[in-house]
Amino acid sequence: MKEEVIIGREEEKYLLDNVIANNRADLVAVYGRRRIGKTYLIRTHLKKNIAFEFSGIHNVDTGVQLANFAKALQQQLNKGKQLDVPTDWFAAFDLTAKLLQKQLQGKKKVVFLDEFPWMQTHKSNFLAAFEQFWNSWACRQNNLAVVLCGSAASWMIQNVVRNKGGLHNRLTQKIALRPFTLYETELFLKNRKVLLNRYQVTQLYMALGGVPHYLEQARPGLSAAQIIDSVCFSKNGFLYNEFGDLYKALFDHTDRHIKVIRALAAKPMGLTRNELIKVCRLQSGGSTTGMLEELAASGFITAYVPVGKKIKDSIYKLTDEYSLFYLKFMENNRLGSKGTWLRLSDTPIWKSWSGLSFENICMQHIPAIKRALGISGIYSDTAIWKSKWNTAKGGAQIDLVIDRRDNCINLCEIKFYETAFTIDKKYAAALQQKKAVFKKEIKTRKHLFITFISSTELQHNQHSIGLVDHLITLDTLFMPWHKEG
């Protein structure tokens, strides 16, 4: 049997290793969007330490949950000997503690409760019972780690990560599992014998993002366009109906979340909180703040603070590749006919959209860009910037601004092309104007570097020499880097 391998996830594995190595009781929360690989990570990396594992069942009553929980205890902790079904969750966790006590010798043991939110059924008192289990017994077992995992991100954040009751400040580690980077995506595809060049991998990433279960659908011997066509536009394709199920599986009151996603998909430059409230007709209060935090914690949206502004002026952008791709191309092309994407990918609409999508990818790979610039150790703020004036009045827009603590600013121009990009006289003048307008409006004395980020090489000529200070190509984005936040 082929040994299971975890691709990437180096930082997450390091955190889990620390949990196993220390001499204390640990309560760990692992959360993130569905299909992201949470269960696989825990089962594979901690398989030698897991003493008990149970997964909640979706949409069943408390009696069914308890019966299955008792069956799991019987098989895993009671050598298969018959156990009565507990009358409630308090009794279930009392029984769990009793059976586990015999196991807590030698190496550290792990109790893995997967799909944790699904165990909380109507009037079940599940969470209260778990809180008592942790606070009265488990927290005193220095050879025990309890790992809670769930795809229902809003429930995990509200009831575990930000719990104000019995689990308040009890977490010893939390892991928000995010999509693969381009580096991890390339490793994952190679491990599955899907051998594509980096331009093709980037095209695939624009549609599927770095979601492992989506990427598993890629078959060897096909181009990126063929894979996307099969996975997204065929009626039997894995992602053909994914959008309708994705948000329902993650959040309560899904209609509000989808309204925000659609509003941001229509505005590539993003919207402020107040603009979202107006466009989506949301209430101005804590519920909206909580919803935006849920979407951000699950990796669907990202908040950026504009240059010269404060956190309250943050601009929210939709940064989930699959959602962006679905709303732009899939939703209105649902005939399920072969060759749909091969046709669409050769249109001017795709060429224009791919540029915006590449900007989005660059924003998510800022650490790789900083590493290439040699400024990884320098604190910086990143943002997009748009002049307050329109183009006719001499306005400008900059794809990415890296505002550095060493009194320098990188003004980044981002281009996605298949062949080498050439800066002509007209474009060179436009770059100079952007630089001048930015300096005037921001009123900065910092030194400004023009940084060119391109999927291909830049054709050096009389217009680029002396104008472009740094060139970053696609290969840079495929370098490994430590994730921030």
Helices and strands as residue ranges (DSSP letters): H 10-21, E 26-31, H 38-45, E 50-55, H 62-77, H 89-100, E 109-114, G 116-119, H 126-136, G 138-140, E 144-150, H 153-156, I 157-161, E 173-176, H 182-191, H 198-208, H 212-215, H 224-228, I 229-233, H 242-250, H 254-265, E 271-272, H 273-280, H 286-297, E 301-304, G 311-313, E 315-318, H 321-325, I 326-330, H 340-344, H 348-364, H 366-373, E 380-386, G 391-393, E 397-404, E 408-415, E 421-422, H 425-442, E 447-454, E 458-459, E 470-473, H 474-477
